[in-house]
Amino acid sequence: MAQAREGRPIGAFAGGSESEDASDYWRKIYQPDEQVWELVTVALAAVEAGDVDHAEAVTRSITHPELQELMLGEVARAWAWKGQVDRAKGLASAIANPRVQAPVLADVACAAARSGDVEQAKAVAGEAEGVARSIIDPTMPCVPRNSAA
């Protein structure tokens, strides 16, 4: 049985017994906030165990939009490091928040470069840059560049 961060088997990670599957355990939780966090825990454990398909399925069942986007990013990174760059890009494109999407795309580009796919790395890095440049932070002061004094 795969081990989670705390050293407990994944089946026991979410509070169930070793014989109880973690993905079944969360269905017994009736408080939505608690269920969301249990799903995040199960998805992270599945990523750590290398079961990225299961992590993706669990992540898609997370009902909290911001947490789902963060977890989609983690799953996309996992796919990228497993060499599934196209699948990782697909997940990253499902992330609406550019502050989450840009670093995920940058990590996917890095994974593509490490695998030797330079052209795809350049393309994904370009996408990451485009997303990053779309972020407008109203709290930052606007400083004109190359202004004539």
N, C-alpha and C positions, 0 to 999 in steps of 0.2 A: 504494500500500500504506500502511496506517495506521502511524503512528509511536508507539512506546512511550516511556516516560519518558526513557530514556537516549538517545533519538534513533534507535534501531535499529528497523528494520521489525518489526512484531509477529511475523512468521514467523521472524525471527532472534532474537527476544527471549529465548526459552527455550533458546537454544543451537543451534538448527537453522539451516540455510541459508535465504536469502531465499525460495528456491523451495519450501521445506518448510513446510507449515502448522504453526503452533505447537500446535494442538490435536491433531495427529497425533504430534508429537514426544514429548509426555508419555507416550504409550502404550508407547514404547520404553524407558522408565525402569523398572528392576526393583526399586529400593530404595523402599519405601513412603514414608519420610519425604521423600526427595528428590522423589518424584512429587507429593506433597501440595503442596510449596512451588512446584513448577513449575506446578501447576494454579492455585494462588493467583495466581502471576505472570501467567498467561495470562488469567485472569478479570479481573484489574485492568487489564491492557492492553486487553481487549475493552471494559470500561466506559469507559476513557479514549478509545477510538476511537469510542464511541457505539453499539457493537454490543451492546446490553443483553440481547437474546435469547440471544446466544452466551455472554455472561458468566453468565447465569442457568443455562444448560445445563452449563457447565463447573463452576460452583459446586456444583450438585447432585451432581456426580461426586466432590467432595472427600470423602474418607473420615474425616478428622479432625473430630470433632463441633464442637469449639470454633472451629476455623478456618473450618469451613463456616458456622457461625452468624455469625461476623464478616463473611464474604464475602456472606452473604445480606443483611446489613445494608447493605453497600456497593451491592449490586444494587438493593435496595429504594429506597435514596436516589436512585440513577440513574433508576429508573422514576418516582419522585415528581417529580424535576426535569424529566422528559420529559412530565409531565402525566398520567401513569398512576397516579393516587393509589390507586385500588382495587387495582390489581395490587401496588403497593408495600405496602399494608396486608396483603395476603395473604401476601407474603413475610415481613413483620415478624411476623405471627402464627405463623410456623413457627419463630421463634427462641424457645427455651425459657428461656434465661438472661435474667432481667429486667434485669440490668445492661447487657446488650447491647440488649435489645428496647426499653427506655424511651427512650434517646437516638435510636434509629432512628425510633420513632413520633413523637418530637418533631420530627425533621427532616422527616418526611412531612407533619406538620401545618403546618410552616413553608412547605413547597412548595405545599401546598393553599392557604394564605393568600395566597401570592405570585401564585398563578394566579387569585385572586379568588373562590375557593370557600370563603367564610367559614364556612358551616354545616359543611362537611366538615372544615375546619381545626379548628373547635371540638370536633367529635366525636373526631377523632384526637388532639387535645391532651388531651382528657379520658381517652382510653385510655392515653396516655403517662403522665399523672399517676397513674392507677390502678395501672399497672405499677410506676412509681417508688415509690409508697407501699407496695407489697408487698415491697420490699427490706428485709430485716432484717439489720442489721450487728451481730453479737454483740461486735465489738471496740469499739463505741461505748458510752460510759457512758449509762445511762438517767437522764435528768434530768426529774423531774416538772414539768409545766407547771401554772401557776396554783395551786400548792400553798399552803395556809394555813400561815403561820409561827407 
